[in-house]
Amino acid sequence: MRAEADAFADRGEWAQAVRARLRAVVCTLEERGVIDPRPGRTATEVAFEAGAVRPDLRDPLRRGARTFGEIWYGRRTATEAYDALLREL
């Protein structure tokens, strides 16, 4: 998913890059046992559940979830800066 996000970013498709990066973060959290795999979980739910287990990730995950929601549901224009924020996660 990271490679897919990089490909979107290379083409300037920032919203798709943000989405792919968030998916990569969720998969990593599941693979590392921070959260249990559960289809249909929202980005906000991921942030709260993972943040409860890893308080050091609470704020960055919440920022990432909020950014994703603003872009995909709030129709905010995605930018390279938003992609960079998710890339840091």
N, C-alpha and C positions, 0 to 999 in steps of 0.2 A: 504494500500500500504506500510505503514511502516513495518507492520508485514511481508509482503512478502519480503521487502528489508532485514529485519533482518534474515529471513530464508536463503536468498541467501548468505548473509554475513557469516552466521554460516557454510555454506558449502564451503566458500572460492570462491564463484562465484561473484567476485568483479564487473565485468562489469554489470551484471544483477542487482546487489545491487544498483549501481550508477543510473541506469536507473529507477528502482523502487522508489528510493529516490527523484529523480528529478520529477517524476510523482506525488509523494505525495506533494511536494512543490507546484507544479502548482495547484493541487486540493485545497490545503489550501488557496492559493492566490485567487482562484476563489470563494471559499466558504466564504471568509472574504470580498469579494467585492473589493479587490485590483485591480483585472483585471476581465474583462468580460469573461465568458466561450466562447471559440472559437476553435473548432477542427482544427487541422493542423498547429497551431502556433508553431514556432520553439522555442527551448530553448533560443536562443539569443533574439528573439522577446519578450518572457516572461520577460527576464531580463531587457530589455529596457522599456517595458510598465510598469512593476511593479516598476522599479527603478524611473520612472518619478513620480509615486504616493508616493512611499516610498523611498526617497533618502538614508535613512539609510540602505536599503537593496541592493542598486545599485551595489556596488562592490562585496559583497558576491554572489549575483545572477549572476553577470557576470562571476565570477570565476567558479561557479557551471556550468553554461552553457558552458563555454570554456572547462572545464574538461569533461563534457558529450560528447561534440563534438569531442574532441581529442581521446576519447576512442571509440566511436561508428563510427565515420567517418574517423578519422585519424589513426585508428587501434593501438593506444597506448595501451600498456598492463595496464589493470586496477589493482589497488593495494588496500590494506586495507587503506592506507593513502588517496586515492581518495574517498573511501567510507566514511571515517571520515569527509572529507571536505563537502560532500553532507549531511551527517548526521547533521552537525552543522547548516545547513540552516533550 
